[in-house]
Amino acid sequence: MKMTVCELPNEPDDFARAWVRLVGHVEENESDLVLLPEMPFFRWLSQTNDVKPEEWERAVRAHDEWNGKLGQLAPAIVLSSRPVVDNGKRHNVGYFWEPDTGPVDIHAKHYLPDEPGFWEASWYQRGDGSFSIAQTSKAEVGFLICTELWFSSHARDYGQQGAHIIVCPRATPATTESKWLIGGQAAAVISGAFCLSSNLAGTTPDGGDFAGVGWIIGPEEGEILGQTSAERPFLTVDVDLAEADRAKKTYPRYVQD
């Protein structure tokens, strides 16, 4: 399977230009799966704790509009997270898109930070705590949306459910860049699954910086198969999903709870 991760700017004009380049990369590399960053299609609302429900609604509409453009990445499976309003509650939901299904919601983000730059618990409600496998046409996938990466028991649960891949769409700052890769390696080793992450990049609304640095990590030893950078914002690696099946039979994955 050819898997693509990326780093994409949050500023709308820069994002639109990067999108054109991403589409070209996916077509050239014949990607089977593309992971996008966390809620990529609108400016990062949680930068401020001045919560405006009407802005959340605008973000929902923007993501709905961009989801109509995901066919530009077809026939690849596309995964990301998006803002939704469900029974009057705001959620950040991990989903996958395929040409035959459109967007399929899988998991609402459950662990929410609430601090300067990331007032997520102020902006939206946590999910119900279910961490279900996404049954896509090409692989079984588990979602750990950004902060959820640090709750490692869910990585183990995904491995025991048979996940081939764990995806971690992120919106993380440059000041914390180094530790996130370590978290991704740990999730891969714990689960025996490939761990993929894509992140926002560039300037935040308050003048800070998102880190970028997407990655693809192997399932057995947590080996780094590749990372994105400002110079190479898109990365595609061809992997054998059977490696994830084999990894689950080796230490420490086979050890029973």
Wavefront OBJ file of the C-alpha trace (Angstrom):
o trace
v 0.000 0.000 0.000
v 1.294 3.454 -0.917
v 0.625 5.756 2.054
v 0.969 9.553 1.912
v 1.372 12.000 4.814
v 1.787 15.745 4.593
v 2.181 19.079 6.294
v -0.207 21.787 5.129
v -0.355 25.509 5.949
v -3.307 26.805 7.939
v -3.493 30.175 6.150
v -6.210 29.861 3.449
v -4.336 31.209 0.416
v -1.214 29.205 1.226
v -3.365 26.140 1.861
v -5.047 26.420 -1.549
v -1.678 26.556 -3.308
v -0.323 23.641 -1.265
v -3.432 21.621 -2.073
v -2.719 21.833 -5.797
v 0.795 20.509 -5.160
v -0.550 17.727 -2.928
v -2.976 16.610 -5.618
v -0.074 16.433 -8.064
v 2.048 14.440 -5.618
v -0.741 11.937 -4.941
v -1.382 11.462 -8.641
v 2.308 11.069 -9.476
v 2.895 8.552 -6.665
v -0.390 6.673 -7.196
v -1.197 6.875 -3.491
v -3.641 4.395 -1.977
v -4.156 6.332 1.263
v -3.708 10.015 2.164
v -3.747 11.413 5.692
v -4.505 15.126 6.136
v -3.865 17.194 9.314
v -6.403 17.863 12.065
v -9.368 19.997 10.890
v -7.297 21.349 7.974
v -9.884 23.247 5.940
v -10.418 26.310 8.154
v -8.269 28.523 10.345
v -7.398 27.057 13.741
v -10.281 28.272 15.899
v -8.912 27.053 19.230
v -6.140 29.636 19.067
v -8.377 31.893 21.171
v -10.721 31.193 24.091
v -13.185 33.722 22.679
v -15.644 31.028 21.606
v -17.981 32.029 18.783
v -20.473 29.343 17.750
v -21.031 31.098 14.431
v -17.326 30.622 13.621
v -17.631 26.926 14.347
v -20.550 26.797 11.926
v -18.384 28.506 9.302
v -15.701 25.900 9.884
v -18.261 23.116 9.448
v -19.385 24.593 6.128
v -15.790 25.027 4.945
v -14.988 21.389 5.675
v -18.163 20.255 3.931
v -17.148 22.290 0.876
v -13.609 20.903 0.820
v -14.877 17.362 1.342
v -16.570 17.813 -2.002
v -13.092 18.249 -3.496
v -11.563 15.078 -2.060
v -12.323 13.358 -5.340
v -9.226 15.157 -6.621
v -7.222 12.663 -4.531
v -9.168 9.616 -5.759
v -8.861 6.708 -5.925
v -6.965 7.141 -2.642
v -8.678 6.736 0.723
v -8.490 10.101 2.536
v -8.446 10.427 6.334
v -8.603 13.517 8.537
v -10.748 15.126 11.229
v -13.492 17.710 10.852
v -15.747 19.941 12.971
v -19.356 18.801 13.270
v -22.484 19.741 15.169
v -24.352 16.676 16.421
v -27.576 17.116 18.408
v -26.518 20.616 19.346
v -23.030 19.551 20.474
v -19.807 20.525 18.758
v -17.277 17.731 18.119
v -13.974 17.162 16.323
v -14.537 13.912 14.431
v -12.063 11.595 12.743
v -13.365 10.255 9.447
v -12.352 8.571 6.231
v -13.480 9.299 2.686
v -13.682 6.937 -0.248
v -15.131 7.555 -3.711
v -17.903 4.990 -3.152
v -18.897 6.107 0.356
v -18.104 9.784 0.750
v -17.123 10.840 4.289
v -17.664 8.235 7.010
v -17.410 9.485 10.610
v -15.582 7.118 12.969
v -14.454 8.700 16.229
v -15.055 11.985 18.086
v -11.945 13.340 19.815
v -12.187 12.531 23.516
v -9.081 14.019 25.160
v -9.124 17.811 24.844
v -6.453 20.296 25.933
v -7.491 23.733 27.190
v -4.584 26.169 27.281
v -3.229 29.140 25.303
v -3.299 28.364 21.600
v -5.307 25.178 22.121
v -8.567 26.044 23.881
v -10.217 22.927 22.523
v -12.299 21.979 25.579
v -13.718 25.506 25.458
v -14.658 25.292 21.796
v -16.179 21.829 21.584
v -17.299 18.821 23.591
v -15.373 15.589 24.061
v -16.529 12.425 22.340
v -18.139 9.504 24.119
v -14.839 7.688 24.618
v -15.370 4.982 22.006
v -12.311 4.163 19.897
v -13.678 2.132 17.012
v -11.755 0.689 14.088
v -12.440 2.174 10.652
v -13.141 -0.631 8.211
v -11.925 0.923 4.967
v -11.755 -0.967 1.701
v -7.977 -1.388 1.939
v -7.017 -1.463 5.621
v -8.306 -1.397 9.171
v -7.485 1.967 10.750
v -7.582 3.422 14.257
v -7.747 7.143 15.030
v -5.730 8.908 17.737
v -6.456 12.568 17.067
v -3.535 14.733 18.217
v -3.588 14.761 22.072
v -5.073 11.251 22.076
v -1.661 9.931 21.022
v -0.549 10.305 24.655
v -3.195 7.899 25.979
v -1.298 4.788 24.958
v -3.789 2.175 26.158
v -5.866 2.993 23.088
v -2.952 2.169 20.793
v -2.757 -1.271 22.420
v -6.520 -1.702 22.078
v -6.340 -0.834 18.385
v -3.606 -3.417 17.926
v -5.713 -6.072 19.623
v -8.615 -5.122 17.350
v -6.361 -5.858 14.375
v -5.570 -2.341 13.159
v -3.051 -2.201 10.328
v -2.629 1.562 10.720
v -3.041 4.160 13.448
v -3.490 7.696 12.150
v -2.762 10.813 14.153
v -3.959 13.985 12.423
v -2.355 16.874 14.351
v -2.280 20.619 14.928
v 0.839 20.886 17.082
v 3.260 23.792 17.601
v 6.941 23.997 16.721
v 7.861 24.275 20.408
v 6.779 20.654 21.035
v 7.948 19.072 17.780
v 10.477 16.522 19.079
v 8.274 14.691 21.575
v 5.474 13.967 19.109
v 7.666 11.707 16.997
v 8.557 9.735 20.120
v 4.850 9.340 20.851
v 4.264 8.056 17.335
v 7.037 5.497 17.677
v 5.612 4.296 20.996
v 2.119 3.931 19.500
v 3.515 1.814 16.648
v 5.469 -0.476 18.991
v 2.576 -0.834 21.442
v 0.030 -1.642 18.732
v 2.047 -3.464 16.103
v 0.521 -1.096 13.540
v 1.977 1.469 11.190
v 1.648 4.937 12.721
v 0.980 7.852 10.376
v 0.702 11.534 11.208
v 0.104 14.718 9.230
v 0.329 18.160 10.820
v -0.504 21.776 10.166
v 2.459 23.974 9.271
v 3.309 27.648 9.105
v 2.099 30.634 11.063
v -0.752 30.465 13.561
v -3.290 33.311 13.845
v -1.414 34.793 16.834
v 1.963 34.707 15.101
v 3.188 31.365 16.457
v 4.221 28.423 14.326
v 2.743 25.002 13.704
v 5.464 22.385 13.541
v 4.667 20.506 10.356
v 6.618 17.219 10.408
v 4.365 14.412 9.265
v 5.672 10.863 9.608
v 5.297 7.216 8.696
v 6.544 4.741 11.321
v 6.939 0.971 11.051
v 4.937 -1.488 13.171
v 7.538 -3.726 14.785
v 10.491 -1.673 16.022
v 8.961 1.781 15.645
v 11.395 2.520 12.823
v 10.954 5.917 11.135
v 10.218 5.218 7.472
v 10.091 8.891 6.564
v 9.259 12.420 7.714
v 8.003 15.539 5.975
v 9.732 18.908 6.180
v 9.243 22.430 4.897
v 11.388 21.461 1.911
v 9.504 18.179 1.363
v 5.955 18.692 2.664
v 4.569 15.502 1.113
v 5.847 11.973 1.714
v 4.750 8.673 0.195
v 6.032 5.279 1.342
v 5.070 1.911 -0.147
v 4.491 -0.603 2.677
v 3.340 -4.187 3.099
v 0.392 -4.270 5.514
v 1.247 -7.878 6.305
v 4.121 -6.474 8.380
v 1.519 -5.227 10.855
v -0.072 -8.682 11.056
v 3.326 -10.264 11.734
v 4.297 -7.614 14.292
v 1.281 -8.422 16.439
v 2.647 -11.941 17.010
v 5.915 -10.644 18.479
v 6.972 -8.958 21.720
v 5.457 -6.940 23.339
v 2.210 -7.239 21.393
v 1.506 -10.918 22.111
v 1.736 -10.479 25.900
v -1.717 -10.846 27.438
v -3.230 -8.231 29.728
l 1 2 3 4 5 6 7 8 9 10 11 12 13 14 15 16 17 18 19 20 21 22 23 24 25 26 27 28 29 30 31 32 33 34 35 36 37 38 39 40 41 42 43 44 45 46 47 48 49 50 51 52 53 54 55 56 57 58 59 60 61 62 63 64 65 66 67 68 69 70 71 72 73 74 75 76 77 78 79 80 81 82 83 84 85 86 87 88 89 90 91 92 93 94 95 96 97 98 99 100 101 102 103 104 105 106 107 108 109 110 111 112 113 114 115 116 117 118 119 120 121 122 123 124 125 126 127 128 129 130 131 132 133 134 135 136 137 138 139 140 141 142 143 144 145 146 147 148 149 150 151 152 153 154 155 156 157 158 159 160 161 162 163 164 165 166 167 168 169 170 171 172 173 174 175 176 177 178 179 180 181 182 183 184 185 186 187 188 189 190 191 192 193 194 195 196 197 198 199 200 201 202 203 204 205 206 207 208 209 210 211 212 213 214 215 216 217 218 219 220 221 222 223 224 225 226 227 228 229 230 231 232 233 234 235 236 237 238 239 240 241 242 243 244 245 246 247 248 249 250 251 252 253 254 255 256 257
